[in-house]
Amino acid sequence: MGTTASQLGKDLLSEYQELTFLTKQEILLAYKRFSELLSKDEKYVLNERVPMDRILTLPELKSNPFRKRICYVLSTSDSTNGSLTFEDFLDLLTAFSDSATMEIKSHYAFCIFDFDDDGTLDCGDLEKLVNCLTGETDETKLTAEEMRQLISNILEESDIDKDGTVNLSEFQHVISRSPDFVRVHVY
Amino acid sequence: GNERRKGASRAEEGESQTRPERIDRGRRKRTRSHQDTKGSEGDEEVQPKIQSGRAAKTRKHTKNEKTRKKEEEEKAEKGEGKERHGKRKKTSASKKEREEVGGKHTMKEKAQEVKRKNIIQQMNCIHNSLSSEELEKLKEAVDERKKLIQALRGKPWPIKKKCVILRESQEFVEKYEGALGKGKGRKLYAYKVLMSKALMGRPYGTIPRKTVPRAEATSAMDFAVLWDFGVSCIITLTLTTSCFLQWPFHATFRKMCFQGYAQYSVLFYGYYNNQRAVGWLKFRMPLSYFLVGVGTVAYSYMVVIRTMARNANESGVGDDNSFNFNWRMFTSWDYLIGNPETADNKFASITTSFKEAILEEQESQKDDNIHLTRFLRVLANFLVLCCLAGSGYLIYFVVRRSQKFALDGLENHTWWERNEVNMVMSLLGMFCPMLFDVISALENYHPRVALQWQLGRIFALFLGNLYTFIIALMDEINLKREEENIIKFNITVWEASLFNGTVSVNSTAPPVTIEPADVPRGPCWETMVGQEFVRLIISDTMTTYITLLIGDFLRAVLVRFLNYCWCWDLEAGFPSYSEFDVSGNVLGLIFNQGMIWMGAFYAPCLPALNVLRLHVSMYLQCWAVMCCNVPQERVFKASGSNNFYMAMLLVILFLSTLPAIYTIVTIPPSFDCGPFSGKQRMFDVIQETLESDFPAWFGKVFSYASNPGLVLPFMLLMVLAIYYLQSTSKSYKEANMELKKKLQTVVQNMFPPLVQQSCFNVYF
């Protein structure tokens, strides 16, 4: 596809690069993948929105239990239908990129986990989160008693102001100390 | 902060515009006329600045253009400052309120725009010079904008919003920085932009290093292999360079039959000549051999300790278990999974880990029957000790037997009897850990603790075996030395007989040329030691590969194909596929490295052999994992940081180099082979070098420095320093814990709720 570079203007490309953690090649690759999702007549309309069900056919998102939440959170559409433009798609990629800062990642993670979009993770959010993580089948679900125990343990560990919910700073406090988040720098 | 909020509100209003307008703005460079014709709300705030800028540009011809620009900008700033003030009074940060405020501002802005136009017209004839204070303010504004541009990337806003802010701020900066610095600022800015575009388009100073997120335990093995490989490489390099430096100057050696050829190759100690200075470079071969040997050990110590320090630094709170449940919930999903089967596996393992954590928590709160558990644990430890003692004795017995065989002559015995020692050691290494695993079922520990005990026991097993082996080796060395004495005696007799036979009374007879190859060679105990180690490593390698092939590959084949005609489900039930045991493999690598360290002094090319072996191992195990293994059901890291394995490596390094150092210091080298032959002790080479190659005063200084009267107080001083540092570090840790607790109580007592930025504001 030799014409991709020309479809994405140079100015726009460098602007995207300055505003995201992606390199130019990554942005061009993203553009290529995104345009594969567009149908023929949509390809030439700028800033076209791709509906969520087409986004979810991407193999990288297909098996992700949070795929729908990701689309909802990153979509900038006026109706909450989870459709993404190319710029939203870039936002998605930059949030998951290796070079993104911990602040960005934790911010987006918090938004994704906040199922009811009220700005905090309360019991309902945590329950839905656990159900997402344990798969949808009945064999792998936790019992109600286990769920209750789990949520109370979680809140005990991370809820500093004891309001029964986990807010963004508490979330960031927990995540920044996780050994998986501590990065090994390769010199 | 104010700038950003202002920019944010502006952009938010921009978002409420219809899409085509936004696209237009995005697509073309914003032309002034285009902006002029817009009467829509969102532009109101943007326009005044641009208009003022435009007005300023049209007055380029006037003399006081610069000062007027500054003044008018400053007035605009003042106006904005008032706005900002007004905004600051509002304490809530919720999105809706901001929008309301923004709406009010548009009305205000209209009024202010008119005001500004008037001011600009008035200023046309005013000849003002700006005070330095106002210049400062302008500079500050420009700096803030620049900071905003650089920080934009890290803001969790949609790209659309960021684009607007970026363009605006860039324009602002370009215009006024240039004005401030008489064009120098502009050039500097352009240079910066150019450099940043050249350096991968990122603002300079923010190029992120290629970071690798801390991977799960499964890749710790790869890491350990690479690390091991690296260290082996460096050791090999040092040894090979020292080898090659004397390659052209090797002593003559008789090429014996193939079986013994390797004995005389560069692989072993005996190859090296004891000539003091070799070739035209006057290469001090014995000295170099000694120093390289000592140097590799020192280098290994340095590398291990530095890695440990770095690990400890980075994961300072790594061993902290305080957010166990939270971490399991928030960070357990692997976002790289794209395969539905893998996703199912992951779901299952996450569920298991949740259930286990919950169970653990419940059980830790009740402790019943502690006496029974204690008794069982003591019993288990006793059994393990019996195992270890048994294996140690077995090895000793086998080594003794092999000595007897050697005396009888090796040809009379079967292959097994000849290689008994190595085979027994390898087999013990294979079966004892399984036994330990079974015994540890009695103990009922937390899996991580149980894993640590298991690793500790395997460690003890390996050490015990190795040391028994070395003790047996010592016996052989003594045997060889006795043999040597006998041969020395024989040589003198033989030489005497030669001379007696040929020399007549006349003393001017030509000296008898003795073919070097005919001289009876002494048994070279060092080469023998080297040979033993090489054989050990090779048999260890072979055992590993055969276990891999049979235990993993053959098992997988059987399970897969017999499953069709078997009564129970082989895949889910008894044999099933073998799991990839990370900790076991890492331990194997560590032990391998220990053996290399031990044997490297006597078999200099051992590291090179090991590099080859590691290469092959890596590819073989990579294939085996992909083809025949399943992931572990429960992944428990032995510790939060990598330091557990590093600590083991350090201990092994210490214990491995101990025997070599002992032999260097106590046993006199062979009389006719190796670089130290003829000397009383191997380290005499240093003494010699000091005496002959360095000036006299150096030797004196050295002898003073190595006086025990000086060395002992120095060691005492170091012990005191260690004690002091340890007590300081303990007090720091305690202070840390206190601060943590304090933080918790302080936050709990604060006014609820803290004002937080929520994603709700950003997106709706």
Chai-1 contact restraints between the chains, C-beta under 6 A:
chainA,res_idxA,chainB,res_idxB,connection_type,confidence,min_distance_angstrom,max_distance_angstrom,comment,restraint_id
A,Q17,B,G201,contact,1.0,0.0,6.0,A-B,restraint_1
A,L19,B,L152,contact,1.0,0.0,6.0,A-B,restraint_2
A,L19,B,R153,contact,1.0,0.0,6.0,A-B,restraint_3
A,L19,B,I159,contact,1.0,0.0,6.0,A-B,restraint_4
A,L19,B,K162,contact,1.0,0.0,6.0,A-B,restraint_5
A,L46,B,I23,contact,1.0,0.0,6.0,A-B,restraint_6
A,P59,B,G338,contact,1.0,0.0,6.0,A-B,restraint_7
A,E60,B,G338,contact,1.0,0.0,6.0,A-B,restraint_8
A,S63,B,I337,contact,1.0,0.0,6.0,A-B,restraint_9
A,S63,B,G338,contact,1.0,0.0,6.0,A-B,restraint_10
A,S63,B,P340,contact,1.0,0.0,6.0,A-B,restraint_11
A,S63,B,A343,contact,1.0,0.0,6.0,A-B,restraint_12
A,T76,B,P158,contact,1.0,0.0,6.0,A-B,restraint_13
A,E87,B,I159,contact,1.0,0.0,6.0,A-B,restraint_14
A,E87,B,K160,contact,1.0,0.0,6.0,A-B,restraint_15
A,L90,B,I159,contact,1.0,0.0,6.0,A-B,restraint_16
A,D91,B,P158,contact,1.0,0.0,6.0,A-B,restraint_17
A,D91,B,I159,contact,1.0,0.0,6.0,A-B,restraint_18
A,S99,B,P208,contact,1.0,0.0,6.0,A-B,restraint_19
A,T101,B,G154,contact,1.0,0.0,6.0,A-B,restraint_20
A,I104,B,P156,contact,1.0,0.0,6.0,A-B,restraint_21
A,H107,B,P156,contact,1.0,0.0,6.0,A-B,restraint_22
A,C111,B,C759,contact,1.0,0.0,6.0,A-B,restraint_23
A,D117,B,F760,contact,1.0,0.0,6.0,A-B,restraint_24
A,G119,B,S758,contact,1.0,0.0,6.0,A-B,restraint_25
A,G119,B,F760,contact,1.0,0.0,6.0,A-B,restraint_26
A,L133,B,I350,contact,1.0,0.0,6.0,A-B,restraint_27
A,T134,B,F347,contact,1.0,0.0,6.0,A-B,restraint_28
A,T134,B,T351,contact,1.0,0.0,6.0,A-B,restraint_29
A,G135,B,F347,contact,1.0,0.0,6.0,A-B,restraint_30
A,T140,B,F347,contact,1.0,0.0,6.0,A-B,restraint_31
A,T140,B,T351,contact,1.0,0.0,6.0,A-B,restraint_32
A,E146,B,I358,contact,1.0,0.0,6.0,A-B,restraint_33
A,Q149,B,I358,contact,1.0,0.0,6.0,A-B,restraint_34
A,L150,B,I358,contact,1.0,0.0,6.0,A-B,restraint_35
A,N153,B,F325,contact,1.0,0.0,6.0,A-B,restraint_36
A,I154,B,F325,contact,1.0,0.0,6.0,A-B,restraint_37
A,I154,B,N326,contact,1.0,0.0,6.0,A-B,restraint_38
A,E157,B,F323,contact,1.0,0.0,6.0,A-B,restraint_39
A,E157,B,F325,contact,1.0,0.0,6.0,A-B,restraint_40
A,E157,B,N326,contact,1.0,0.0,6.0,A-B,restraint_41
A,S158,B,N326,contact,1.0,0.0,6.0,A-B,restraint_42
A,I160,B,V747,contact,1.0,0.0,6.0,A-B,restraint_43
A,D161,B,P752,contact,1.0,0.0,6.0,A-B,restraint_44
A,D163,B,P752,contact,1.0,0.0,6.0,A-B,restraint_45
A,D163,B,P753,contact,1.0,0.0,6.0,A-B,restraint_46
A,N167,B,Q756,contact,1.0,0.0,6.0,A-B,restraint_47
A,L168,B,Q756,contact,1.0,0.0,6.0,A-B,restraint_48
A,V174,B,F323,contact,1.0,0.0,6.0,A-B,restraint_49
A,V174,B,N326,contact,1.0,0.0,6.0,A-B,restraint_50
A,R177,B,V317,contact,1.0,0.0,6.0,A-B,restraint_51
A,S178,B,W327,contact,1.0,0.0,6.0,A-B,restraint_52
A,S178,B,T331,contact,1.0,0.0,6.0,A-B,restraint_53
A,P179,B,G318,contact,1.0,0.0,6.0,A-B,restraint_54
A,P179,B,G640,contact,1.0,0.0,6.0,A-B,restraint_55
A,D180,B,R214,contact,1.0,0.0,6.0,A-B,restraint_56
A,D180,B,T331,contact,1.0,0.0,6.0,A-B,restraint_57
A,V182,B,R214,contact,1.0,0.0,6.0,A-B,restraint_58
A,V182,B,S315,contact,1.0,0.0,6.0,A-B,restraint_59
A,R183,B,T211,contact,1.0,0.0,6.0,A-B,restraint_60
A,R183,B,P213,contact,1.0,0.0,6.0,A-B,restraint_61
A,V184,B,V212,contact,1.0,0.0,6.0,A-B,restraint_62
A,V184,B,R214,contact,1.0,0.0,6.0,A-B,restraint_63
A,H185,B,R209,contact,1.0,0.0,6.0,A-B,restraint_64
A,H185,B,T211,contact,1.0,0.0,6.0,A-B,restraint_65
A,V186,B,K210,contact,1.0,0.0,6.0,A-B,restraint_66
A,V186,B,V212,contact,1.0,0.0,6.0,A-B,restraint_67
